[in-house]
Amino acid sequence: MQILFIRHGQSEADILNVHEGRADFELTELGRRQVKAMAARVKENFPPDFIWASTLKRAKETASILAEMVGCPVKYEDELMEYNNGVLAGLSFEEGKKYDRPKTMHDQIEKGESAIEFRMRIESIFSRILSLSGNERIAIVAHGGVINNLLRSFYKMPVNKEFLFKNGDTAIHLVEIEQSERIVHFLNSTVHLEGLI
């Protein structure tokens, strides 16, 4: 089974310089152009048979455009939403400085989730997605933090944040599970954005 992990396009939060996380911002016009370029590349080179996606607007719209261009079904899952950053969601970076950051994997930001809760949430939904998928190629359209945890799960890494995976706007990661082998084709590919203004 091949799996595409795809990050959403540029969102309004990127322009406003605010904490995103659970804040539900839409794509920008540039973000929509990025998504269309990504979708054209995916359709030509590795079209999925099924798409799973976060329900937050920026990922939902990304998945919708991809599904329409490829011509495959999409299922939206709340469990694929970005890290619950509680009171930080939507705050400017300056305003956010007044809140203490979690010091351990068990600590939560006010009204948010801990890093361990986030990892376990993604482990659970990823396991369910794999159990419901056959040998087809699937895509999971989500967020940088979610994709980091999906990759940690794919690699069977310990429950910590020692390793970080870069995720550009509409970045594509292509991995494969074949019997007991886990194969990495490529990570964080954004060549489809070259020349895009």
PyMOL commands that set and color helices and strands:
alter all, ss='L'
color gray80, all
select helices_A, chain A and resi 12-16+29-45+57-70+78-80+86-88+93-96+115-132+144-154+191-193
alter helices_A, ss='H'
color red, helices_A
select strands_A, chain A and resi 2-7+50-54+74-77+138-142+172-178+181-189
alter strands_A, ss='S'
color yellow, strands_A
deselect
rebuild
show_as cartoon
